[in-house]
Amino acid sequence: MKIKLYMLFFTIASVLSSCKKQLNVYPTTSEVDGNVIVDSKSAQTVLNGVYYQFAAGTQDYSGVPATGWITYNEVMYSFMAGTLDYSGGGSEFELFEIDDRNSASDVLWSYNYLLVNAANGFLKNLEPAGTIPEGRKREMQAEGMFLRAFANTQLLLAFAEYKDMNSKYGILLRKEFVNANNINLAQSTVAESYAFILQDLDFAISNLPLQGSQLYYANRWVAKLLKARLLINRAAQGDYAQVISLTDDIIKNSPFALERNQRDIFWTKGFSSKEVMMSVQPYADQQFKLVSYQQGLHYTGTGLMTSLFRDDPRREWVYTVVDDYYLGELNEVTKYYSGNPDPNLATPVPNAENCYAFRLSEAYLLQAEALAVQNSELATAKNLLKTVVANAGLSNFAEIEAATSGADLQVLIVKEVMKNFICENGVDWYALRRLPFQTLKSIRPAIPDQTRLILPVPYSERAKNIKIQQNPGY
């Protein structure tokens, strides 16, 4: 599959205008910057446009409107984790042969900055609207800040020296809608980047509703989970304690519950599963993921993937071995669809196009890892891990019980994240990267050195922006 390139600062107005006839799921306006918000209805219309960018509105291979979350938040991160590759093999991400002209790196950068820009335009134009009830206005501001925080978190963890709070190589903190006067911007420091994202998340946590009117709208619990996801990667003093507190609150007090059979989330229940905390709603007639994983076999599992699932009952449904006429045996990803569809399938398959931005299992695994890294309360960490894997069908916990140190247990937790969230929302790569580098290398020997744990600033950005500096090692 050739990944479609997007120019970084092609304005969101143009993107939405060109797609406005397609938006039967995410209604929007042709602008997010201008005098377009006058009341609650128009504000919701523009906010839906920001959610449209979050869902990565696009077209499928037949020109049918579709959500492209799979491209920006599923496959690229599993490429880097080493569990997924192109069916023909040899992607730059899987092999870690990445430079600043790599198209996939450019795509990740562009997707997230388009989302930041859309959120900024919405927040700018929402502020002066005086006819919106104050409580609802704060909720909508919180939604905009959550979506901006999501994009900035992705950017910080992918393109910045996120582990070094003293580093000058943070992200471009775009706090205003992009125009000709502010397009040239230098990186903020890593510390400044974290501070801005956490400010957005704290506002979102204080002002988002406990549950959105639809599952594809943000709620307070996903803001807490995103904050925990961010803090476990920063790993500064006190961060693990916050991760434990946030995830404990989610597990004990949120309306979400683990699915007793993980397979049911993807094959039968979909968004009706109580484990799903935030969804990405597909168009009714799209077949984008179905073609990518099944009909076209664009993305297939690697040897590392099969080794992780050895002796794991999920081996029976997450993937299946198929014999391709040209390429031989391939590991077809069947996580979202169990059948072998006809290439001319006339109607969409239920749940096959669903995407999952946040699931409750992540809270359990983040808390378990935070405890393991501190080498404290290992019995509690083991119980959290066992709870998750039991819902995946495992009944033999001998390996978990045999872990005598936090370091050994962390490896088991990370491997479970890689399996649980393969081709889903990017946390598989983040988790693998949190291991000590030599341990990481033993799992992903293709990674040459630690500078390759972050991506280069794309050439397309540096060609426009004279103030930005390239990341070390590129």
ZIWO-V295139 format. One record per pair of residues at least 12 apart in sequence whose ideal C-beta (glycine too) atoms are under 6 Angstrom apart, sorted by sequence separation. I is the first residue (numbers start at 1). GAP is how many residues later the second one is. If there is no record, write none. Layout:
BEGIN
i->I gap->GAP
i->I gap->GAP
END
This chain:
BEGIN
i->16 gap->12
i->55 gap->12
i->56 gap->12
i->79 gap->12
i->208 gap->12
i->231 gap->12
i->319 gap->12
i->320 gap->12
i->337 gap->12
i->17 gap->13
i->56 gap->13
i->80 gap->13
i->172 gap->13
i->368 gap->13
i->437 gap->13
i->457 gap->13
i->16 gap->14
i->32 gap->14
i->55 gap->14
i->79 gap->14
i->259 gap->14
i->319 gap->14
i->320 gap->14
i->386 gap->14
i->417 gap->14
i->457 gap->14
i->79 gap->15
i->156 gap->15
i->173 gap->15
i->205 gap->15
i->208 gap->15
i->228 gap->15
i->319 gap->15
i->337 gap->15
i->385 gap->15
i->456 gap->15
i->29 gap->16
i->56 gap->16
i->155 gap->16
i->259 gap->16
i->336 gap->16
i->368 gap->16
i->29 gap->17
i->32 gap->17
i->170 gap->17
i->257 gap->17
i->258 gap->17
i->318 gap->17
i->367 gap->17
i->368 gap->17
i->414 gap->17
i->454 gap->17
i->13 gap->18
i->27 gap->18
i->170 gap->18
i->205 gap->18
i->228 gap->18
i->256 gap->18
i->301 gap->18
i->382 gap->18
i->414 gap->18
i->456 gap->18
i->170 gap->19
i->204 gap->19
i->205 gap->19
i->227 gap->19
i->228 gap->19
i->12 gap->20
i->28 gap->20
i->170 gap->20
i->364 gap->20
i->433 gap->20
i->27 gap->21
i->28 gap->21
i->123 gap->21
i->168 gap->21
i->256 gap->21
i->414 gap->21
i->451 gap->21
i->26 gap->22
i->122 gap->22
i->170 gap->22
i->171 gap->22
i->201 gap->22
i->224 gap->22
i->451 gap->22
i->167 gap->23
i->170 gap->23
i->173 gap->23
i->28 gap->24
i->364 gap->24
i->26 gap->25
i->119 gap->25
i->165 gap->25
i->26 gap->26
i->164 gap->26
i->165 gap->26
i->201 gap->26
i->224 gap->26
i->361 gap->27
i->76 gap->28
i->119 gap->28
i->381 gap->28
i->385 gap->28
i->119 gap->29
i->161 gap->29
i->221 gap->29
i->160 gap->30
i->300 gap->30
i->301 gap->30
i->300 gap->31
i->375 gap->31
i->76 gap->32
i->116 gap->32
i->16 gap->33
i->221 gap->33
i->297 gap->33
i->372 gap->34
i->116 gap->35
i->115 gap->36
i->156 gap->37
i->372 gap->37
i->373 gap->37
i->19 gap->38
i->372 gap->38
i->72 gap->39
i->112 gap->39
i->194 gap->40
i->293 gap->40
i->369 gap->41
i->112 gap->42
i->22 gap->43
i->112 gap->43
i->294 gap->43
i->153 gap->44
i->369 gap->44
i->152 gap->45
i->368 gap->45
i->289 gap->47
i->294 gap->47
i->149 gap->48
i->295 gap->48
i->365 gap->48
i->108 gap->50
i->149 gap->51
i->148 gap->52
i->149 gap->52
i->365 gap->52
i->124 gap->53
i->263 gap->54
i->145 gap->55
i->222 gap->55
i->120 gap->56
i->121 gap->56
i->215 gap->56
i->221 gap->56
i->222 gap->56
i->120 gap->57
i->116 gap->58
i->145 gap->58
i->146 gap->58
i->145 gap->59
i->361 gap->59
i->53 gap->61
i->54 gap->61
i->117 gap->61
i->142 gap->61
i->287 gap->61
i->53 gap->62
i->142 gap->62
i->290 gap->62
i->216 gap->63
i->285 gap->63
i->215 gap->64
i->289 gap->64
i->53 gap->65
i->142 gap->65
i->216 gap->65
i->142 gap->66
i->286 gap->67
i->50 gap->68
i->139 gap->68
i->356 gap->68
i->357 gap->68
i->50 gap->69
i->138 gap->69
i->266 gap->69
i->266 gap->70
i->162 gap->71
i->267 gap->71
i->282 gap->71
i->50 gap->72
i->146 gap->72
i->47 gap->75
i->143 gap->75
i->280 gap->75
i->46 gap->76
i->157 gap->76
i->146 gap->77
i->153 gap->77
i->280 gap->77
i->314 gap->78
i->278 gap->79
i->276 gap->80
i->278 gap->80
i->313 gap->80
i->270 gap->81
i->277 gap->81
i->43 gap->83
i->276 gap->83
i->270 gap->84
i->275 gap->84
i->275 gap->85
i->32 gap->86
i->33 gap->88
i->37 gap->88
i->335 gap->88
i->32 gap->89
i->37 gap->89
i->43 gap->89
i->32 gap->90
i->333 gap->90
i->37 gap->92
i->39 gap->92
i->40 gap->92
i->47 gap->93
i->54 gap->93
i->43 gap->97
i->50 gap->97
i->5 gap->98
i->3 gap->100
i->3 gap->101
i->8 gap->102
i->12 gap->102
i->258 gap->102
i->3 gap->104
i->6 gap->104
i->256 gap->104
i->8 gap->105
i->12 gap->105
i->12 gap->106
i->308 gap->111
i->251 gap->112
i->250 gap->113
i->247 gap->116
i->247 gap->119
i->247 gap->120
i->243 gap->123
i->244 gap->123
i->244 gap->126
i->243 gap->127
i->262 gap->129
i->240 gap->130
i->262 gap->130
i->260 gap->131
i->225 gap->133
i->258 gap->133
i->232 gap->134
i->240 gap->134
i->222 gap->136
i->225 gap->138
i->228 gap->138
i->33 gap->144
i->9 gap->169
i->9 gap->174
i->233 gap->197
i->87 gap->210
i->69 gap->211
i->67 gap->213
i->87 gap->213
i->67 gap->215
i->84 gap->215
i->66 gap->217
i->85 gap->217
i->65 gap->218
i->70 gap->219
i->83 gap->219
i->66 gap->220
i->64 gap->221
i->83 gap->221
i->64 gap->222
i->66 gap->222
i->70 gap->222
i->82 gap->222
i->83 gap->222
i->75 gap->224
i->55 gap->225
i->60 gap->226
i->60 gap->227
i->60 gap->228
i->61 gap->230
i->87 gap->240
i->87 gap->243
i->25 gap->256
i->25 gap->258
i->184 gap->281
i->186 gap->281
i->184 gap->282
i->185 gap->282
i->184 gap->283
i->69 gap->286
i->159 gap->296
i->1 gap->297
i->158 gap->297
i->169 gap->302
i->81 gap->337
i->83 gap->339
i->78 gap->344
i->78 gap->345
i->81 gap->347
i->81 gap->348
i->74 gap->349
i->77 gap->349
i->80 gap->349
i->109 gap->349
i->74 gap->350
i->78 gap->350
i->96 gap->350
i->105 gap->350
i->81 gap->351
i->95 gap->351
i->96 gap->351
i->73 gap->352
i->77 gap->352
i->106 gap->352
i->73 gap->353
i->105 gap->353
i->106 gap->354
i->96 gap->356
i->100 gap->356
i->100 gap->358
i->101 gap->358
i->100 gap->359
i->82 gap->362
i->100 gap->374
i->8 gap->452
i->8 gap->453
END
